[in-house]
Amino acid sequence: MTLNYDNLWKMLIDRKMTKTQMRNSAGISTVTLAKMSKGEAVGPYVLEKICKAMKCDASEIVKYAPDGPLNR
């Protein structure tokens, strides 16, 4: 399984927001943010917190490919 959070990172840049600011706003831990930076899975409750903080939908921040790298 491959998760890609590039859209979230781009959204942060567009909103002139740091990962730390997003983390604090969403109320997620540094460990969770580190997992996301590595493309690792996080629980749906984490995505929900981020979506609430960023006022967006989960499909806007994460892409999923069940069997390997994503086609870009």
C-alpha positions as CSV (number, residue, x, y, z in Angstrom):
1,M,0.0,0.0,0.0
2,T,1.2,3.5,-0.9
3,L,-0.1,6.7,0.5
4,N,0.8,10.0,-1.0
5,Y,0.2,13.3,0.9
6,D,1.7,15.6,-1.7
7,N,-1.6,17.4,-2.2
8,L,-1.6,18.3,1.5
9,W,2.0,19.6,1.4
10,K,1.1,21.7,-1.7
11,M,-2.1,23.0,0.1
12,L,0.1,24.1,3.0
13,I,2.4,26.0,0.7
14,D,-0.6,27.7,-1.1
15,R,-1.9,28.8,2.3
16,K,1.5,29.9,3.5
17,M,1.2,27.5,6.4
18,T,4.0,25.3,7.9
19,K,3.6,21.6,8.8
20,T,4.0,22.6,12.4
21,Q,1.2,25.2,12.2
22,M,-1.1,22.6,10.5
23,R,-0.1,20.0,13.2
24,N,-1.0,22.4,16.0
25,S,-4.2,23.5,14.3
26,A,-5.4,19.9,13.7
27,G,-4.2,18.6,17.1
28,I,-2.1,15.8,15.8
29,S,1.3,14.6,17.2
30,T,4.7,15.0,15.8
31,V,5.0,11.3,15.4
32,T,1.8,11.3,13.3
33,L,3.2,14.1,11.1
34,A,6.5,12.2,10.7
35,K,4.6,9.1,9.6
36,M,2.7,11.2,7.0
37,S,6.0,12.7,5.8
38,K,7.2,9.1,5.1
39,G,4.0,8.2,3.3
40,E,2.9,5.9,6.0
41,A,-0.7,5.2,6.9
42,V,-2.5,7.2,9.6
43,G,-5.9,6.5,11.1
44,P,-9.1,8.0,9.6
45,Y,-9.6,10.1,12.7
46,V,-6.3,11.8,11.9
47,L,-7.4,12.6,8.4
48,E,-10.7,13.9,9.9
49,K,-8.9,16.2,12.2
50,I,-6.7,17.6,9.4
51,C,-9.7,18.0,7.1
52,K,-11.6,20.0,9.8
53,A,-8.5,22.2,10.4
54,M,-7.9,22.8,6.7
55,K,-11.6,22.9,5.7
56,C,-11.2,20.4,3.0
57,D,-12.1,16.8,2.0
58,A,-9.8,13.8,2.6
59,S,-9.7,13.2,-1.2
60,E,-8.0,16.6,-1.5
61,I,-5.1,15.7,0.8
62,V,-4.3,12.0,0.3
63,K,-4.0,9.6,-2.6
64,Y,-4.0,5.8,-2.3
65,A,-2.6,3.1,-4.5
66,P,-3.1,-0.4,-3.1
67,D,-0.4,-2.2,-5.0
68,G,2.6,0.1,-5.4
69,P,3.7,3.6,-6.5
70,L,1.2,6.1,-7.7
71,N,1.0,7.2,-11.3
72,R,1.6,10.9,-11.3
